[in-house]
């Protein structure tokens, strides 16, 4: 008897996004069984990562890493090492793009380079350690662009990375730091007092969440 799994379970088994699975279904690469309600179900016996992950050789694999702040540089190096090892084990020719900046910043140099490459049809595969390493908000939009451009998205770890609260607190503190640098020069005493108070509140809330 066939064992059918949901699209989320198939996504976890293969380490790819649900967007990629839907595209594979439409392209006939990994066809799903449709339930009466229209939901996709996958025959687990047909799920073989080594076969469904093949992408045309003419487009490159890009591995993308990101951390939110300068204090996380060690984590950025760890991410890059994980990505390099994973891509090498799969025999892919790849390029690593790394960013150091908030997950709420859409104008990071590395992200811009990645999106331009995807839109320019030079990328066949995007590899991430976790989905949230791409963007804290808006990752699904990028995945939709990948789907439209037939870019395979491979997510090595489908579980949680840093928690939402931890990353959000880091991003907010980074934004406060930027605004502090801009505002200290003018009405510095008043602005400094306000911004320091906000930063302290965010840090205390973050510490309470992690405790």
N, C-alpha and C positions, 0 to 999 in steps of 0.2 A: 504494500500500500504506500502511495506517495505521501511524503510528509511535506505539507505546504506551510510556508512561513510568510509573515506579513512583510511589507516593504521596509518597515523600520528594522525588522530582524535581519532581512537580507542585506540591508545597508550596513549593519554592524558586522555581519559575517565577512563581507567583501571589503569593508573599509572605504566605501565610496558614499557620496551623498544620495539622497532619495531623488534629487533632480537628475543625477546621472542615470540612476536605475530606470526612471521614466523614459529618458531618451533612448536607452538601450532597448527598452520594450518596443518603442515606436520604430526603431531602426532594425528590429529583428535580431539584435545581438544577444539579448537574454529576455525571451518572451515570458510574460507573466500570465497566470490564469486569472480571469476576471470572475469575481463572485457576482451573485445576483444584484448586489448593491453597487457593483461597479468598482469594488476594491481589488487591488492587485495582490495576488498570492504567488509565491515562487516555489518551484519544486526544488527542495534542498539538494537533491541528488544531482541537479544540473548546475549547481553553483560551484564553479571552480575559479578561484581568483586568478590563477596563472593564465587562463584562457581569455576571460572577459576583460582583463586589463590591457590587452594589446592595443596599441595605438600606432597609427601610421608613422613611419620613420622620418618623414619629411618635416614633422613638427616636433619641437623640443619639449622636454619636461622642465617645468619650473617648480622648485621647492621654495616655499615662502615661510619666513620666520619673523616674529615680531614680539617685542616686549614694550611695556608702557613707559618705563623710566630708566634713567642712567644707573640706578641702583640694581637693575636686573640684567646687567651686561653678562654676568655668568650664566644666567638662564638662557640668554640669547645664544651664547656659544653652545650650550647643551642642546637647544633646539636644532641648531645647524648641524651638529654632529649626528643627532638622531635622523634627520632628514637625509644627510649624506649617506649614512649607513643603510637606510631603508632603500634609497634609490639604487645604490651600488649593488645591493643584494638582488634586486630585481633586474639588474643588467641594463638600466636606463642611462642614457646620456642626459645629463641634467645641468641646470644652472641654479644656484642658490641666490635668492634675493632676500635681504634682511632689512627690517625697519626698526628704529628705536623711537617710539612715539605713541601717543594715546590711541586707543582703539576707537575713539570717536573722531579722530582726525582723518579726513578723507583726502588730504593733500600731501601725504607723506611721499617722499621721493621714490621709495621702493614700490609702494602700491601703485603710484602713477605709471611707473615703468612696466609693472605687471599688467595693468589694464590696457595700456597701449599695445603691448605684445599680444594680448588675447584678441583685442579688436583688430589687430593687424594680421590675424590668422597665422601667427608663427608659433603658437602654443597648442600642444595636443594634450597635455596633462598638467594639472596643478596638484601639488602635494603639500599637505599641511599636517602638523602634528595634532592640532585640535582646530575645530571650526572657528572658535573665537580668536584664534591667532590672526585671522584675516582682518576682521572688524568686530568690534563689540556690538554695534548695531549696523545692519545693512549687508551682512554677509550673504543673505539669501538673494539679494539683488545681484551681487557679483556671481553667485551660482547660476542665476537665471541667464546672465550674459554668457557664462560658460556653456550652458545648455544650448543657447542659440548659436554659439560658435563651435559646437561639437567638441568641447574641451572636457576631458575626463577629470573629475575631481576625486582625489584619493585622500581620505582623512585617516591617518595612522591610528589615532586613539579616538574612539567615538564617545568615551566617557568624559567626565568633567575634568577640566584643566584647573586653573585658579577659579575660585567662585566668582559669581557675578558681583557680589558686594566688594570683594577684594580688588578686582580689576576696576570697578567703577570708582572706588575710593582713590585708587592710584591715579586714574585719569583726571578726576576732579582736582586732586592736589597738583597735578602737572599743569592744568589750566590756571589754577590760582597762582602758581609760580610765574607763569608767563605774564599774567595780568599784573602781578606785583612788580615785575621788572619794568613794565610800561608806565605804571602809575606812581611809583615811588618818587619820580623826578619832579612831579608837579605838586599837588597838595599832599605831600608825602606822609605827614604825621597822621592825618585823618584817614587816608587810604590804607596806610600800613596797619593801623589799628583794626579797621574793618576786615581787611584780608587776613590778617593774623588770627583774628577771632574765628573766621570761617574755616581756615585751614586747621585750627585746633579742634573745632567741632567735628570736622570730617575725619580727622585722625583718631579722635576718641571713639567715634562711632565705628570706625573700621576695626579698632582694637577690641571693642566690645563684641563685634560680630565674630572675630577670629578666636576669641577666648573660649 
